[in-house]
Amino acid sequence: MIDKKKKEKPVATKSNAIRNLWIIFGGLLVSIVLFFFCVAKGLFGTMPTFDELENPKTNLATEIISSDGKVLGTYYVENRSNVRYGELSHYMPEALISIEDERFTEHSGIDPRALFRVAFGVITGRDKGGGSTITQQLAKNLFPRGENLSTPKLVLRKFQEWITATKLEHNYSKEEIIAMYLNTVAFGHNAYGIRSAAKTFFDKSPKEMNIEECALMAGVVNAPTRFSPVRNPNRSLDRRNLVLKKMAENGYITKAECDSISLIPIDMSHFGVMDHNSGQATYFREFLRGQLTDWAQNTTRPDGKPYNIYRDGLRIFTTIDSRMQHYAEDAVKEFMGKELQPMFYKHWKGQKNAPFSNVTADEIDHIMETSMKRTERYRSLKNAGVCMDSIKAEFDRPVPMTVFSWDGPIDTVMSPMDSIRYYKWFLQASLISIESHTGHVKAYVGGLDYRFFKYDHVTQARRQVGSTFKPFLYSLAMQEGEYTPCTKIPNIQYNIQLPDGKFWSPGNSGGSVGEEITLKYALAQSNNWISAYLMNQFGPNAVIGMARRMGVESPIDAVPAICLGVCDLKLIEMVGAMSTFANQGVYIKPMFITKIEDKNGNVIQRFSAEESEAMSELTAYKMVELMKGVVQSGTGIRLRSLYKFTNPIAGKTGTTQKQSDGYFMGITPDLTTGVWVGAEDRSVHFRSTKLGQGSHTALPIWAMYMKKVYADKSLNVSQGDFAKPNIPGVDLNFDCDRYDNEEGVEYIDEF
């Protein structure tokens, strides 16, 4: 009996041991489940809510989109813009999955095999790679860990990311997760998200990226600085080829394709960091920033808070056409950089006080000191309490700097004061092109290069407009008087009595003194005497009233000399006004934005044209016929003789006192475009009217721009004639006989 009991005892002990193991295992299982439950409920730290998973918050850049669908630029805290899966190249998900998460399509947010591989590597001391899935990395990107976490907190955070990953898998499809991940990851060089990366590295959309570019970007995300194709091209190439090898191993491409593509060098010729200083339409984007900031402050989101253009991922649909903008920028660069600026240097070579004209040394010192006080360097020193003598000494001390040149930025050493004098030499230029019948601004060039010249000569600058003001006077005559383009006026000097009893009379050049000339001929050669005659008929206030009806808002003094353009106006005002003629007398305020969408594509606001009738349709047509004469036989004849335009064009040149400003306003049935050329200081200019007049400085830019526009048939810009109004009983034949005798003569357009 005793022996039998001894044999039964081990059986009981074994049974108890098994039961205890099950209890321990069950307890551990319950503890793990309870632990994950507590983690999921946020008892160990905040977890993302359902709403946050449905609408994860990231800083999204506001995109500025052209009328032809191109992204002109962005406003951002992080340069990030979202894409949908369908907007990706099909190579991009394949490359990403191959290098980051080979079993992405098989797991539900956590890859057990990858975890076991990591655990084995920790135990054996052999690094076998990371165990995070794409979904886990997405969870970390959407809900960042924070910095300097202790080991326990880091482990807890990892468990939180696992739970968040499973929730993401439950709420989103695999395709959506891929797109979300590519939207959140950083690629370096201030590019957040694949859309910004494609633009920054390749100047492409994500859809346009080829296989080697997708492999490169998939490799970069692991360590953007280490694998940067700009900073570390060799290391980046090796990483890209590793991605291609993984793609071949996973069956996305063949080994032969892998070997062939691996031989292709990395092409960074289109690389460009996206910021407010670079890209297309920089002046326009900066102007728009101010407009949108005001709009955002007065427009609220659904949660009642104002919109933030730097974080809310708005989509701003503009009127700018990226193709026309490109042609406009090219025209300014081509003429100013290759022709006019070299000519200006040659013109002033060896001249005392160059490039200042008719000013004393003391006046130059005053100009230089005034310019110094406008700089950010001066304001910083002044605000820091530095005395004037010390500030001047600071401005005379040579320092390393980068300065503008038409051959590209130059790294040099010079004093800030010398750099100010260096920049005085540069002639500036601006252009704005408006669709005549809609008011849509299609191209906007505010200056030479926004990186170096921040001042916008389209919407900020007010300069004397010279003879380009004369169409306001002639419009009044066509509207209020019994005048037509063929009405003849004696070409003699006219005196206008001023309120103080004195008389004013302008000078004049060109034309036969004493003969009767048509108004069309007078405007064509920019005759000042005929302008004085018309001013005497109607008076300054009536002329100003016409300018106001045509959209001019800048202050204008009611003096007779405004008929010669002594007033300072903005280029955008002038071009907006001139488009009235092509639009049958209806003024349309220039438009820049058509609509604004939120990050989800919901339209927040649509914008429509503001228009008003400025003059009759007949008056507008008369003015078109008048201004055709400028191109047919007047100051704008170079468009025919030199640039070989044969289509109907109405225009007006303008040149101000001492050639400080040159203008050309060109009007076609579809587009009204204005160009201004001049230096920052009015004392800097050509010394001869022949070189400094608008037909020589501004008209060529218009011609180069329109040549490119007409050559691009996708723009559908008409080269036909202006629409003729249908007015019974009114003779609309304004082909005055005078022009038959004056064809081919070029006149000087004097202020």
Buried (B, 14 or more C-beta within 10 A) or exposed (E): EEEEEEEEEEEEEEEEEEEEEEEEEEEEEEEEEEBBEEBBEEEBEEBBEEEBBEEBEBBBBBBBBBBEEBBBBBBBEBBBBBBEBEBBBEBBBBBBBBBBBBEBEEBEBBBEEBBEBBEEBEEEEEEBEBBBBBBBBBBBBBBEEEEEEEEEBEEBBBBBBBBBBBBBBEEBEBEEBBBBBBBBBBBBBBBBBBBBBBBBBBBBBBBEBBBBBBBBBBBBBBEBEEBBBBEBBEBBBEBBBBBBBBBBEBEBBEEEBBEEBBEBEBEBEEBBBBBBBEBBBBBBBBBBBEEBBEBBEEEEEEEEEEBBBBBBBBBBBBBBBBBBBBBBBBBBBBBBBEBBBEBBEEBBEEEEBBBBBEBEEEEBEEBBBEBBEEBEBBEEBEEEEBEEEEBBEBBEEEEEBEBBBEEEEEEBEBBBBBBBBBBBBBBBBBBBBBBBBBBBBBBBBBBBBBBBBBBBBBBBBBBBBBBBBBBBBBBBBBBBEEBBBBBBBEBBEBEBEEEEEEEBEBEBEBBEEEEEBBBBBBBBBBBBBBBBBBBBBBBBEBBBBBBBBBBBEEEBEEBBBBBBBBBBBBBBBBBBBBBBBBBBBBBBEBBBBBBBBBBEEEEBEEBEBEBEEBBBBBBBBBBBBBBBBBBBBBBBBBBBEEBEBEBBBBBBBBBBBBBBBBBBBBBBBBBBBBBBBBBBBBBBBBBEBEBBBBBBBBBBBBBBBBBBBBEBEEBEBBBEEBBEBEEEEEEEEBEBEBBEEBEEEBBBBBB
